[in-house]
């Protein structure tokens, strides 16, 4: 029941791109290493020219802006998301890029033949999937026998774990446990892939306007127990934990790479 409710809330908040754009803007404004996460992703990608590539959970598609050279390495590139609103935003953001197809689909029920792709990408989204085992089975099914799966995620040292810790006494219930993070992503991947590696990346946020952080938290309405904490309380707690007017939040991410 908890998973069903969480999944429905995820669908609701990703109907449009504004919630995701709010979260992206916080990273762009306050990250010490601005753009470092995208550079980590780009350096992890390694496929031969002519590869057939599927990205699931493409979001706003911003990663691909200005990367025509990477797109041109693909004989086929499909950007997919379960949210029609996200796909529309991606199509609009990438209207000047050539060689991209767009599709609405669910990672738990991929509409492709077996062994269709050389590369499947699912960045920053597997922790939202209700049935992770089914999703990974589908990824493995549509990958070619020598294919590669890329899945970026975050670790315990990150924004929401940090905020949950600050606000724990004001929360009405324990935080929902993510089931695909740096700390627990190995096991499910190893059930589906013979070789699994992890590239790690760390950074931090130096936040000076607590309203921006409150906007970030409230953009997660329905997928975080923090949604029951008032904005006034959040801003007060955030401000009380600043050092010289700055709230320092660690960021830890990584890219899992699974080979069939």
C-alpha positions, -999 to +999 in steps of 0.1 A: +000+000+000+028+024+009+046+017-024+013+022-044+007+055-027+043+067-033+041+056-069+009+076-075+025+107-058+055+104-081+033+103-112+014+133-100+045+155-093+061+146-126+031+154-148+047+187-155+084+197-154+082+226-130+089+206-098+120+190-114+131+224-127+129+238-092+153+211-079+177+215-108+179+253-103+190+248-067+220+227-079+228+252-106+227+282-082+245+268-051+268+239-062+305+245-057+314+225-087+286+237-110+281+213-139+303+186-123+275+161-121+269+162-158+306+160-164+307+128-143+279+113-163+295+122-196+329+108-186+311+075-176+295+070-210+315+048-233+299+033-264+310+026-299+298+047-328+266+033-343+252+022-309+214+020-303+207+039-271+176+042-249+174+066-220+145+060-196+134+088-173+148+115-195+132+143-175+136+177-192+163+164-215+187+192-206+217+168-204+216+164-242+216+201-250+247+211-269+259+174-271+252+168-308+286+150-311+274+124-285+240+121-302+258+115-336+276+085-321+242+068-319+226+051-348+194+055-328+187+075-296+153+073-279+145+095-249+117+081-229+098+090-197+066+077-181+054+113-179+039+128-211+046+162-197+083+155-193+085+141-228+069+172-242+094+194-223+123+173-236+110+176-271+107+213-267+141+218-251+158+196-277+140+210-308+173+222-323+191+188-318+190+162-346+187+124-344+165+120-313+132+101-310+109+107-280+085+082-264+062+078-233+068+045-216+073+028-183+106+011-174+085-017-158+069-025-192+092-015-221+076-017-255+107-031-273+118-064-286+144-085-268+180-074-274+171-041-290+197-018-275+235-016-270+230+009-242+202+016-217+203+046-194+182+052-163+197+082-143+183+095-110+150+076-113+153+040-102+146+050-065+111+061-078+102+027-094+077+006-075+090-027-087+127-024-090+133-061-099+107-059-127+123-028-140+158-043-140+145-074-157+130-053-185+163-034-189+182-066-191+157-080-216+159-052-241+197-050-238+218-069-263+240-097-248+270-075-247+251-043-238+257-018-210+234-002-185+241+032-169+222+042-137+232+073-117+219+078-082+227+096-050+240+085-016+231+091+021+253+122+021+229+144+001+202+170+002+172+151+014+189+129+040+205+160+053+172+179+055+154+149+069+179+148+097+175+186+105+137+183+105+132+148+121+116+161+153+089+179+132+081+150+109+049+130+115+064+097+102+097+082+092+112+090+059+103+067+030+133+044+024+148+047-010+156+013-026+183+023-051+210+044-036+248+042-037+247+022-005+222-004-016+222-004-054+249-031-058+228-061-048+198-057-072+222-048-101+243-079-095+212-101-097+208-090-133+243-081-146+276-100-145+299-070-141+289-040-120+311-009-114+306+024-097+320+058-105+316+082-075+313+120-075+311+144-045+304+181-042+285+204-018+259+231-018+265+265-002+230+278+003+225+315+013+187+319+007+167+294+027+136+301+006+153+284-023+159+253-001+123+254+011+111+256-025+132+225-033+116+205-004+081+216-012+086+205-049+088+170-035+052+171-021+038+136-018+071+118-020+086+130+013+073+131+048+088+165+051+058+178+032+039+179+065+064+204+080+054+241+076+075+263+054+080+287+083+095+259+104+117+247+076+132+282+071+138+287+108+156+254+112+177+259+081+187+294+093+195+281+128+220+256+112+238+282+090+274+291+096+281+327+088+248+329+068+256+298+048+240+263+050+265+237+038+250+205+024+271+176+011+263+160-023+273+125-031+264+109-063+276+080-084+271+062-117+265+024-116+276+007-148+263-028-154+275-050-182+255-080-194 
